[in-house]
Amino acid sequence: MKSTMLIVIMAGLGALETAAIGQVSAPPAEEVTIAVLGESGQRIGHQTERTTLIEGGRETRRQSESAFTVSGHDPTQISETLRYSTDTAGVPQRWQWRRSIGDRVLTVDLERAGGLLKGEAVNDGERHMLRVAIPALPIGDPEALTPLMAEPGAARSWSIAEFDPMSLQFRPVELALAKRAGVDHGYVLTLSRGGRLQSVRWLSYAEGRLVEARQPLLGSMRSWRRDEGPLTKADMLSRGRTVAHEQYRPGVRITHRAALGRIRYDFGAPAEVPVVLPETGEQRVRRAGDGWQVDICGDCGPALAPTDEERQRWTRPTLWVQSDDAAFRDKAAQARRLAKTDEAAMIRLGIVARARLPRVEFDAYVSARTAWQRHAGDCTEDALLLAALGRAAGIPVRVVHGLVFSPGRYHGASNAYMPHSWVIAFVDGRWKSFDISLDGFDATHIALSFGDGEPAGMVEANQIAALLDWRAIAEVRKRPDDP
């Protein structure tokens, strides 16, 4: 059950600065500091930015620092510095970036050479030469702050290109700004990557100026407020405080019988945010008024077989699920020889994956191959590794991110729903869940996002979870005369 706090903090105020750029052609040379606050108002970080006009264009410098401890995890310290320049047409000329998370450091230094940005990336001392295509979209920085942000006059949507430190290329980011119904001077800003919802910000204005941006998390909230003065001693002492692990306490007792049977959930969500809940072979979703009715049990969902195109998609290797790795192919071949059915093969591969990851580590998000080599991970690495082994055996497998109920005390909470990852595989004519982190699948496994194990899927699931309005949870029992 990995926390996404690190990913949330890195998002910062997101693309607010990009929206402002479209309205302000020549931002003044003003340094702005934004305080990052936890759910209790404790300061857990700050960020500064300065944009200036230079000969032939403009230059933006940004620096951010965060220090916090998510309950149940090791302390996290993040430092990031970005400096980039563009010409008068917005074409990038230089891109310099450094991020450190604990003792792990990644730097990127690129300079324009014709239609490319050329340079190098250094990841924990390993150098990689880079040739990056200049994107067609306007370049932007979704982690940037907002020197000036006037209250918007209307809803709008737009796209920018951001630099992705994982693929070391620019990628598109979609943003949308909408007025909040019934809230004076309130707006909602959503950020998506590849169609996946990544963050939601509730924006509050006063006298035409942005006062606060708040991001809902599961069971808590983060906020960003403009800091008008220098950092004080009290500000610095508050850094590094413990923040809650994402969790939702339902207020009802989830019995073992209910978990092994069928549970019906009634959810609502903000009307301004387009949220879609997925269906699986074990999860049925129905619209109910302004929300959803979700039934979960062993065979509650639609029994839809994958198309040929879908089968190819869910069996091929990816950046995070390297099913073409020789070690995975070898283990898959062994399981195939010993198993008579696809389900039996997945069970055998689950035993292999569980034995390969004896150490539990919560604070990294690594691929199936890296987890295999490190012999460590948590539920996300368990899921990625099992997905790689299943796909190597020719079985369509998807990585699922969502929620699961934890009755015991875990990450500072008990009797709570928490973020979780597992896999669903198409075996013997149906989609079935396999969870090697816990004692198998039950009706408290709520699927919110699935894909190839990319971190964006986990971020999407956790943001959706934070938006859900839990209206009712009920055990669905068969009547005595039911077949």
Summary of the structure (lengths in Angstrom):
residues: 483
radius of gyration: 23.4
end to end distance: 37.5
largest distance: 81.9
contacts: 1610
relative contact order: 0.14
helix: 19%
strand: 43%
